[in-house]
Amino acid sequence: MPTDNHIPVVDLQDVSKQFKEIIAVDHISLQIEQGSYMALLGPNGAGKTTLVEMIEGLQTPDSGEISLFGKKWPGNEDFLHHQLGISLQETRFIDKLNVKETLKLFASFYGLSADRVKEVTALTGLEEKSKSYTVNLSGGQRQRLALAIALLNKPPLLMLDEPTTGLDPTSRREFWHILMSLKKNLKTTLILTTHYMEEAAFLCDEIVIMDHGKFLAKGTLEQLLYEHDKGEIIEFSLQERPQTLNLNLDPPVRELAWDSESRKGWVLVNDIVSSIPGFMQFVDKNNFHLTSFECRKMTLEDLFLSLTGRKINDED
């Protein structure tokens, strides 16, 4: 469904949701325009699932308003259900139906023709598996079938909850390229929750970092790294095992982490180029021997850790 360019596909205004003493979503506002791909990143317990379920109409906010395509859920359920395509982290199928039969079953719920089944089968690369029982599909093929089902009714808003979790790198990349073709050809709008930083960076125009029910940062990857400038990183390991390191450089080090057990260190500096000469002098002066040395820009994963204080797979 095309939308008025002035009406966002998703519009959240000061939305909150609480379960007993736990504030799952805390006064969140968000707008997503047509054709945009947005990644929602957060550790376990950050509030991502609750937020997505409210957008999907499965949960009702305690306060605030949610509009999809300019319409609110109460009184517009039938219309809005037809605008959504949803794929979960794991989908259970009927084992003794093959891929084609499974798609025909779901297509019948929308009154869709066999031609549409053929289209989504081709789009998701399942032609060769059309006569295979779902029980015999690999993990990547099952996720592509779940995506094909979500795409049957040509939804203008696609919502994917960690769709590539557990897939091998090749299957994950194949899934990404399907999503990119959707973006290019169909102007689909996507909300993606993921634990893979590379996935968010590769697929999405906008990234939202969420923790404890709040948005900590929102923007393109470039904007986030620029606005939350945390410097550049020197990673190294030593042959020796000093208990502590006293690294006084000019320009000064912003942060230093050293683990004597693993003999690995991590230095945060403003500028790698100007810091390397002083770092190498420090190594020589102390008669240390480098066994590894790497310089790099801050990544999305580094930024996530600096904002939340934990890795994305950490439990709340």
Number of C-alpha atoms within 10 A of each C-alpha: 11 10 13 11 9 9 17 18 23 20 21 21 15 16 20 24 23 15 9 7 6 10 16 22 27 19 17 17 16 15 15 19 18 22 18 18 24 24 26 24 24 29 23 17 16 24 22 24 17 21 24 19 14 19 22 19 16 12 13 20 20 12 14 15 17 24 18 22 20 14 17 16 20 9 9 11 12 10 11 19 14 15 16 20 22 18 23 17 15 16 12 10 16 12 13 13 16 20 28 21 18 20 23 20 16 17 18 11 9 11 11 15 11 13 9 17 23 16 15 23 23 14 18 21 18 20 16 10 17 19 13 17 18 23 15 13 16 12 16 21 20 20 25 25 28 23 26 25 23 21 24 20 20 18 20 22 26 21 24 21 20 17 25 25 16 13 16 11 11 10 17 17 15 14 21 17 14 15 19 16 13 17 17 10 8 13 16 22 23 26 23 24 24 23 22 15 17 12 17 23 17 13 19 19 17 21 25 20 22 23 23 20 23 20 21 14 18 17 15 17 19 12 14 19 18 11 11 12 12 18 19 19 22 20 15 17 21 18 12 13 15 13 10 10 13 7 15 11 17 12 12 13 17 13 13 15 13 17 15 16 9 10 17 19 17 17 20 20 22 16 15 18 10 13 19 16 12 16 19 12 12 16 14 12 9 8 10 16 12 16 12 11 12 10 15 11 14 15 16 18 14 16 18 22 14 13 16 17 10 15 17 21 11 11 10 11
